[in-house]
Amino acid sequence: MKLRIWTALLLFGMAQSGWGQTSGRSRLGSEGTIAPEPFTNSYTVLGATAQQERLVRAQMGAMQPEVLPLRIIFVPHWKYIDATRIFHLRVPSGYTSTMFTHLPSRTVFIDSDRYVSDDFLGYRLAHELGHLASNSVSESDAERAAHRFRKRLKDAR
């Protein structure tokens, strides 16, 4: 049990370790200054190769989701199985899972050992973004939202 808790803390703490804190006394710019653009890629990709990260960012840019995940984590199969157990992922018998989304933390976990192809990644990532867009664990709600993302991805090609 302690191993599970430490593993979860490690996974969630890694992405937040680089975030700074502010004292609440932010200085406002002088009048006439232009506010900086918000970050368009304000999510972290962890555990991916350079090519996988470029691909994920390109596909996310093409799909233009309204709700971005905070983290996309590529993990080896053994760690993926452990994460599914920690987060109590329910997979119907006869089905397998290659990705899942933890809604409260807006984290997408990807089993890197079961990574099949670039097209497969985009197809499944659209489904996971559907969970975030619908804010629902329901597979049918996620699939309805994923159709819109898959169409945008197809049009971008």
MODELLER restraints for C-alpha pairs under 7 A, 6 or more apart:
rsr = mdl.restraints
at = mdl.atoms
rsr.add(forms.Gaussian(group=physical.xy_distance, feature=features.Distance(at['CA:4:A'], at['CA:86:A']), mean=6.49, stdev=0.5))
rsr.add(forms.Gaussian(group=physical.xy_distance, feature=features.Distance(at['CA:15:A'], at['CA:44:A']), mean=6.96, stdev=0.5))
rsr.add(forms.Gaussian(group=physical.xy_distance, feature=features.Distance(at['CA:43:A'], at['CA:69:A']), mean=6.16, stdev=0.5))
rsr.add(forms.Gaussian(group=physical.xy_distance, feature=features.Distance(at['CA:43:A'], at['CA:70:A']), mean=4.54, stdev=0.5))
rsr.add(forms.Gaussian(group=physical.xy_distance, feature=features.Distance(at['CA:43:A'], at['CA:71:A']), mean=5.41, stdev=0.5))
rsr.add(forms.Gaussian(group=physical.xy_distance, feature=features.Distance(at['CA:44:A'], at['CA:70:A']), mean=6.28, stdev=0.5))
rsr.add(forms.Gaussian(group=physical.xy_distance, feature=features.Distance(at['CA:44:A'], at['CA:71:A']), mean=4.73, stdev=0.5))
rsr.add(forms.Gaussian(group=physical.xy_distance, feature=features.Distance(at['CA:44:A'], at['CA:72:A']), mean=6.14, stdev=0.5))
rsr.add(forms.Gaussian(group=physical.xy_distance, feature=features.Distance(at['CA:45:A'], at['CA:53:A']), mean=6.43, stdev=0.5))
rsr.add(forms.Gaussian(group=physical.xy_distance, feature=features.Distance(at['CA:45:A'], at['CA:71:A']), mean=5.92, stdev=0.5))
rsr.add(forms.Gaussian(group=physical.xy_distance, feature=features.Distance(at['CA:45:A'], at['CA:72:A']), mean=4.76, stdev=0.5))
rsr.add(forms.Gaussian(group=physical.xy_distance, feature=features.Distance(at['CA:45:A'], at['CA:73:A']), mean=5.84, stdev=0.5))
rsr.add(forms.Gaussian(group=physical.xy_distance, feature=features.Distance(at['CA:46:A'], at['CA:72:A']), mean=6.24, stdev=0.5))
rsr.add(forms.Gaussian(group=physical.xy_distance, feature=features.Distance(at['CA:46:A'], at['CA:73:A']), mean=4.73, stdev=0.5))
rsr.add(forms.Gaussian(group=physical.xy_distance, feature=features.Distance(at['CA:46:A'], at['CA:74:A']), mean=6.10, stdev=0.5))
rsr.add(forms.Gaussian(group=physical.xy_distance, feature=features.Distance(at['CA:47:A'], at['CA:73:A']), mean=5.96, stdev=0.5))
rsr.add(forms.Gaussian(group=physical.xy_distance, feature=features.Distance(at['CA:47:A'], at['CA:74:A']), mean=4.79, stdev=0.5))
rsr.add(forms.Gaussian(group=physical.xy_distance, feature=features.Distance(at['CA:47:A'], at['CA:75:A']), mean=6.26, stdev=0.5))
rsr.add(forms.Gaussian(group=physical.xy_distance, feature=features.Distance(at['CA:48:A'], at['CA:74:A']), mean=5.52, stdev=0.5))
rsr.add(forms.Gaussian(group=physical.xy_distance, feature=features.Distance(at['CA:59:A'], at['CA:122:A']), mean=6.35, stdev=0.5))
rsr.add(forms.Gaussian(group=physical.xy_distance, feature=features.Distance(at['CA:59:A'], at['CA:153:A']), mean=6.72, stdev=0.5))
rsr.add(forms.Gaussian(group=physical.xy_distance, feature=features.Distance(at['CA:62:A'], at['CA:152:A']), mean=6.25, stdev=0.5))
rsr.add(forms.Gaussian(group=physical.xy_distance, feature=features.Distance(at['CA:62:A'], at['CA:153:A']), mean=5.38, stdev=0.5))
rsr.add(forms.Gaussian(group=physical.xy_distance, feature=features.Distance(at['CA:62:A'], at['CA:156:A']), mean=6.01, stdev=0.5))
rsr.add(forms.Gaussian(group=physical.xy_distance, feature=features.Distance(at['CA:63:A'], at['CA:149:A']), mean=4.93, stdev=0.5))
rsr.add(forms.Gaussian(group=physical.xy_distance, feature=features.Distance(at['CA:63:A'], at['CA:152:A']), mean=5.22, stdev=0.5))
rsr.add(forms.Gaussian(group=physical.xy_distance, feature=features.Distance(at['CA:63:A'], at['CA:153:A']), mean=5.31, stdev=0.5))
rsr.add(forms.Gaussian(group=physical.xy_distance, feature=features.Distance(at['CA:65:A'], at['CA:129:A']), mean=6.99, stdev=0.5))
rsr.add(forms.Gaussian(group=physical.xy_distance, feature=features.Distance(at['CA:66:A'], at['CA:133:A']), mean=6.69, stdev=0.5))
rsr.add(forms.Gaussian(group=physical.xy_distance, feature=features.Distance(at['CA:67:A'], at['CA:132:A']), mean=6.27, stdev=0.5))
rsr.add(forms.Gaussian(group=physical.xy_distance, feature=features.Distance(at['CA:67:A'], at['CA:133:A']), mean=5.74, stdev=0.5))
rsr.add(forms.Gaussian(group=physical.xy_distance, feature=features.Distance(at['CA:69:A'], at['CA:106:A']), mean=4.85, stdev=0.5))
rsr.add(forms.Gaussian(group=physical.xy_distance, feature=features.Distance(at['CA:69:A'], at['CA:107:A']), mean=5.77, stdev=0.5))
rsr.add(forms.Gaussian(group=physical.xy_distance, feature=features.Distance(at['CA:69:A'], at['CA:108:A']), mean=6.91, stdev=0.5))
rsr.add(forms.Gaussian(group=physical.xy_distance, feature=features.Distance(at['CA:70:A'], at['CA:106:A']), mean=5.45, stdev=0.5))
rsr.add(forms.Gaussian(group=physical.xy_distance, feature=features.Distance(at['CA:70:A'], at['CA:107:A']), mean=5.88, stdev=0.5))
rsr.add(forms.Gaussian(group=physical.xy_distance, feature=features.Distance(at['CA:71:A'], at['CA:106:A']), mean=6.79, stdev=0.5))
rsr.add(forms.Gaussian(group=physical.xy_distance, feature=features.Distance(at['CA:71:A'], at['CA:107:A']), mean=4.76, stdev=0.5))
rsr.add(forms.Gaussian(group=physical.xy_distance, feature=features.Distance(at['CA:71:A'], at['CA:108:A']), mean=6.25, stdev=0.5))
rsr.add(forms.Gaussian(group=physical.xy_distance, feature=features.Distance(at['CA:72:A'], at['CA:107:A']), mean=5.87, stdev=0.5))
rsr.add(forms.Gaussian(group=physical.xy_distance, feature=features.Distance(at['CA:72:A'], at['CA:108:A']), mean=4.74, stdev=0.5))
rsr.add(forms.Gaussian(group=physical.xy_distance, feature=features.Distance(at['CA:72:A'], at['CA:109:A']), mean=6.06, stdev=0.5))
rsr.add(forms.Gaussian(group=physical.xy_distance, feature=features.Distance(at['CA:73:A'], at['CA:108:A']), mean=6.16, stdev=0.5))
rsr.add(forms.Gaussian(group=physical.xy_distance, feature=features.Distance(at['CA:73:A'], at['CA:109:A']), mean=4.95, stdev=0.5))
rsr.add(forms.Gaussian(group=physical.xy_distance, feature=features.Distance(at['CA:73:A'], at['CA:110:A']), mean=6.03, stdev=0.5))
rsr.add(forms.Gaussian(group=physical.xy_distance, feature=features.Distance(at['CA:74:A'], at['CA:109:A']), mean=6.12, stdev=0.5))
rsr.add(forms.Gaussian(group=physical.xy_distance, feature=features.Distance(at['CA:74:A'], at['CA:110:A']), mean=4.74, stdev=0.5))
rsr.add(forms.Gaussian(group=physical.xy_distance, feature=features.Distance(at['CA:74:A'], at['CA:111:A']), mean=6.03, stdev=0.5))
rsr.add(forms.Gaussian(group=physical.xy_distance, feature=features.Distance(at['CA:74:A'], at['CA:112:A']), mean=5.41, stdev=0.5))
rsr.add(forms.Gaussian(group=physical.xy_distance, feature=features.Distance(at['CA:75:A'], at['CA:110:A']), mean=6.17, stdev=0.5))
rsr.add(forms.Gaussian(group=physical.xy_distance, feature=features.Distance(at['CA:75:A'], at['CA:111:A']), mean=5.42, stdev=0.5))
rsr.add(forms.Gaussian(group=physical.xy_distance, feature=features.Distance(at['CA:75:A'], at['CA:112:A']), mean=5.50, stdev=0.5))
rsr.add(forms.Gaussian(group=physical.xy_distance, feature=features.Distance(at['CA:76:A'], at['CA:111:A']), mean=5.86, stdev=0.5))
rsr.add(forms.Gaussian(group=physical.xy_distance, feature=features.Distance(at['CA:76:A'], at['CA:112:A']), mean=5.40, stdev=0.5))
rsr.add(forms.Gaussian(group=physical.xy_distance, feature=features.Distance(at['CA:76:A'], at['CA:113:A']), mean=5.66, stdev=0.5))
rsr.add(forms.Gaussian(group=physical.xy_distance, feature=features.Distance(at['CA:77:A'], at['CA:111:A']), mean=5.50, stdev=0.5))
rsr.add(forms.Gaussian(group=physical.xy_distance, feature=features.Distance(at['CA:77:A'], at['CA:112:A']), mean=6.74, stdev=0.5))
rsr.add(forms.Gaussian(group=physical.xy_distance, feature=features.Distance(at['CA:77:A'], at['CA:113:A']), mean=5.56, stdev=0.5))
rsr.add(forms.Gaussian(group=physical.xy_distance, feature=features.Distance(at['CA:80:A'], at['CA:111:A']), mean=5.72, stdev=0.5))
rsr.add(forms.Gaussian(group=physical.xy_distance, feature=features.Distance(at['CA:98:A'], at['CA:110:A']), mean=6.10, stdev=0.5))
rsr.add(forms.Gaussian(group=physical.xy_distance, feature=features.Distance(at['CA:98:A'], at['CA:111:A']), mean=5.34, stdev=0.5))
rsr.add(forms.Gaussian(group=physical.xy_distance, feature=features.Distance(at['CA:98:A'], at['CA:114:A']), mean=6.46, stdev=0.5))
rsr.add(forms.Gaussian(group=physical.xy_distance, feature=features.Distance(at['CA:99:A'], at['CA:108:A']), mean=6.95, stdev=0.5))
rsr.add(forms.Gaussian(group=physical.xy_distance, feature=features.Distance(at['CA:99:A'], at['CA:109:A']), mean=5.47, stdev=0.5))
rsr.add(forms.Gaussian(group=physical.xy_distance, feature=features.Distance(at['CA:99:A'], at['CA:110:A']), mean=4.50, stdev=0.5))
rsr.add(forms.Gaussian(group=physical.xy_distance, feature=features.Distance(at['CA:99:A'], at['CA:111:A']), mean=6.16, stdev=0.5))
rsr.add(forms.Gaussian(group=physical.xy_distance, feature=features.Distance(at['CA:100:A'], at['CA:108:A']), mean=5.77, stdev=0.5))
rsr.add(forms.Gaussian(group=physical.xy_distance, feature=features.Distance(at['CA:100:A'], at['CA:109:A']), mean=5.42, stdev=0.5))
rsr.add(forms.Gaussian(group=physical.xy_distance, feature=features.Distance(at['CA:100:A'], at['CA:110:A']), mean=6.89, stdev=0.5))
rsr.add(forms.Gaussian(group=physical.xy_distance, feature=features.Distance(at['CA:100:A'], at['CA:128:A']), mean=6.63, stdev=0.5))
rsr.add(forms.Gaussian(group=physical.xy_distance, feature=features.Distance(at['CA:101:A'], at['CA:107:A']), mean=5.64, stdev=0.5))
rsr.add(forms.Gaussian(group=physical.xy_distance, feature=features.Distance(at['CA:101:A'], at['CA:108:A']), mean=4.38, stdev=0.5))
rsr.add(forms.Gaussian(group=physical.xy_distance, feature=features.Distance(at['CA:101:A'], at['CA:109:A']), mean=6.24, stdev=0.5))
rsr.add(forms.Gaussian(group=physical.xy_distance, feature=features.Distance(at['CA:101:A'], at['CA:128:A']), mean=6.04, stdev=0.5))
rsr.add(forms.Gaussian(group=physical.xy_distance, feature=features.Distance(at['CA:102:A'], at['CA:108:A']), mean=6.42, stdev=0.5))
rsr.add(forms.Gaussian(group=physical.xy_distance, feature=features.Distance(at['CA:103:A'], at['CA:132:A']), mean=6.67, stdev=0.5))
rsr.add(forms.Gaussian(group=physical.xy_distance, feature=features.Distance(at['CA:123:A'], at['CA:150:A']), mean=6.61, stdev=0.5))
rsr.add(forms.Gaussian(group=physical.xy_distance, feature=features.Distance(at['CA:126:A'], at['CA:146:A']), mean=5.03, stdev=0.5))
rsr.add(forms.Gaussian(group=physical.xy_distance, feature=features.Distance(at['CA:126:A'], at['CA:149:A']), mean=5.66, stdev=0.5))
rsr.add(forms.Gaussian(group=physical.xy_distance, feature=features.Distance(at['CA:126:A'], at['CA:150:A']), mean=6.13, stdev=0.5))
rsr.add(forms.Gaussian(group=physical.xy_distance, feature=features.Distance(at['CA:127:A'], at['CA:142:A']), mean=5.77, stdev=0.5))
rsr.add(forms.Gaussian(group=physical.xy_distance, feature=features.Distance(at['CA:127:A'], at['CA:143:A']), mean=5.86, stdev=0.5))
rsr.add(forms.Gaussian(group=physical.xy_distance, feature=features.Distance(at['CA:127:A'], at['CA:146:A']), mean=4.88, stdev=0.5))
rsr.add(forms.Gaussian(group=physical.xy_distance, feature=features.Distance(at['CA:129:A'], at['CA:146:A']), mean=6.89, stdev=0.5))
rsr.add(forms.Gaussian(group=physical.xy_distance, feature=features.Distance(at['CA:130:A'], at['CA:142:A']), mean=4.16, stdev=0.5))
rsr.add(forms.Gaussian(group=physical.xy_distance, feature=features.Distance(at['CA:130:A'], at['CA:143:A']), mean=6.39, stdev=0.5))
rsr.add(forms.Gaussian(group=physical.xy_distance, feature=features.Distance(at['CA:130:A'], at['CA:145:A']), mean=4.65, stdev=0.5))
rsr.add(forms.Gaussian(group=physical.xy_distance, feature=features.Distance(at['CA:130:A'], at['CA:146:A']), mean=4.81, stdev=0.5))
rsr.add(forms.Gaussian(group=physical.xy_distance, feature=features.Distance(at['CA:131:A'], at['CA:137:A']), mean=6.20, stdev=0.5))
rsr.add(forms.Gaussian(group=physical.xy_distance, feature=features.Distance(at['CA:131:A'], at['CA:142:A']), mean=4.63, stdev=0.5))
rsr.add(forms.Gaussian(group=physical.xy_distance, feature=features.Distance(at['CA:133:A'], at['CA:145:A']), mean=6.82, stdev=0.5))
rsr.add(forms.Gaussian(group=physical.xy_distance, feature=features.Distance(at['CA:134:A'], at['CA:141:A']), mean=6.44, stdev=0.5))
rsr.add(forms.Gaussian(group=physical.xy_distance, feature=features.Distance(at['CA:134:A'], at['CA:142:A']), mean=6.45, stdev=0.5))
rsr.add(forms.Gaussian(group=physical.xy_distance, feature=features.Distance(at['CA:134:A'], at['CA:145:A']), mean=6.85, stdev=0.5))
